[in-house]
Amino acid sequence: MANHLDLEEQEQIDQLKHFWNTWGTLISAVALAVALGLAGWNGYQFWQNRQAGQAAALLDAVDAAAAGGDMGRLEQAFADMRSKFGGTAQAGLAGLAVGKTASSAGNAALAKAALTWVAESAKDDGHKAIARLRLSALLTEEKSYDEALKQLSGPFAAEYAAVVADRKGDVLVLLGKKQEAVDEYSRAYQAFSESMEYRSLVEVKLNALGVKASSLSTKAVTEATK
């Protein structure tokens, strides 16, 4: 009986050896790849968390400089953010903060530089959209109307459609293009919900151009909202 068991065990061992000789290299390679993949993923997650933490700290520095009105520190902190953490969401937020603070302080050059970077390079599409809207406002104030329209002519998410149309209308009025302005204001009026106060402001603009928003024909509304 013992010999019989020994033979069975030996046969199992031989089968295991054969299996390992046939598939061992592949199994080891797969196991190594999985282990390396897990290690790489964990390392990437650690790196991402570390980047986010450091970017958040630098964003705090930007906010502190903005609160104190220190343009030198503000510009330096944002430069560090762009160079070290330009791919983070915090960089977009920092750029918007710099743009707002610099604009309020009358530093148009810094404001435009920060907003242009966000509009072109920010990670978050929402940050890009806001930057382009604010940049268009700055350019309009400088009477750079064509450049302002360029900022408003690119693709925007649907939730920005009404505001973008209203801003376009403002610029077109300043360019003396009344009918085009009416078209844009009509788009904005139709896109805003009735409960929004902004809609009433657009209605005032339409009235000033001789158009009663409440009496827009179906055809006019359809054409204006295309």
C-alpha positions, 0 to 999 in steps of 0.5 A, spaced: 500 500 500 505 504 501 509 503 495 502 504 491 501 511 495 509 513 493 507 511 486 501 516 486 505 521 489 511 521 484 506 521 479 503 527 481 510 530 482 512 529 475 505 532 473 506 538 477 513 538 474 511 538 467 506 543 468 511 548 471 516 546 465 511 548 460 507 554 463 512 556 469 515 562 465 509 565 463 505 564 470 511 568 473 511 573 467 504 574 468 505 574 476 510 579 475 506 584 471 500 584 475 505 585 481 508 591 477 502 594 475 499 594 482 506 597 485 505 602 479 498 604 480 499 605 488 505 609 486 501 613 481 496 614 486 501 616 492 504 621 487 497 624 485 495 625 492 502 628 493 501 633 487 494 635 490 496 636 497 502 641 494 498 644 489 493 646 495 498 649 499 500 653 493 493 655 492 493 657 499 499 662 498 495 665 491 489 666 496 493 669 501 497 674 496 490 676 493 487 677 500 493 682 501 493 685 495 501 683 494 501 683 486 508 681 486 507 675 491 501 673 487 504 673 480 510 669 483 505 664 486 502 663 480 508 662 476 510 656 481 503 653 480 503 653 473 510 650 472 510 645 478 502 643 478 500 646 471 496 639 470 492 640 477 485 643 478 488 647 483 492 651 477 485 653 474 482 656 480 489 659 482 489 663 475 481 665 476 483 668 482 489 671 480 485 674 474 480 677 478 484 680 483 489 683 478 483 686 474 480 689 481 487 692 482 487 695 475 493 690 473 490 688 466 496 685 463 497 680 469 489 679 469 489 677 462 496 673 462 493 669 468 486 668 464 489 666 458 493 661 461 487 658 464 483 659 458 488 655 454 491 650 459 487 649 465 485 642 466 478 643 468 473 645 462 469 649 466 475 653 469 476 654 461 469 657 460 469 662 466 476 664 464 474 666 457 468 669 459 472 674 464 477 675 458 472 677 453 470 682 459 477 685 459 478 685 452 471 689 451 473 694 456 479 695 452 475 696 446 478 690 443 472 688 440 474 683 435 478 679 440 473 679 445 468 676 440 474 671 438 474 669 446 466 668 445 466 664 439 469 657 441 465 651 443 462 652 450 458 647 454 450 648 454 450 651 461 454 657 458 450 658 452 445 664 455 451 668 458 455 667 452 450 669 447 448 675 452 456 677 452 456 677 444 450 681 444 454 686 448 460 686 444 456 687 437 452 693 440 459 696 441 461 694 434 454 698 431 451 691 429 444 692 431 441 686 428 446 681 430 446 683 437 438 682 437 439 675 434 444 674 440 440 677 445 434 673 443 438 667 443 440 669 450 433 671 452 430 664 450 435 660 453 435 663 460 429 660 464 423 665 466 425 665 474 432 668 472 433 675 473 438 675 468 433 674 463 429 681 465 436 684 464 436 681 457 429 683 456 431 691 457 437 690 452 432 688 447 427 693 449 433 698 448 434 696 441 426 696 439 425 689 440 419 687 445 422 680 447 415 678 449 412 679 442 418 675 438 415 671 433 415 664 433 420 664 426 424 670 430 425 665 436 427 659 432 432 663 428 435 666 434 436 660 437 439 656 432 
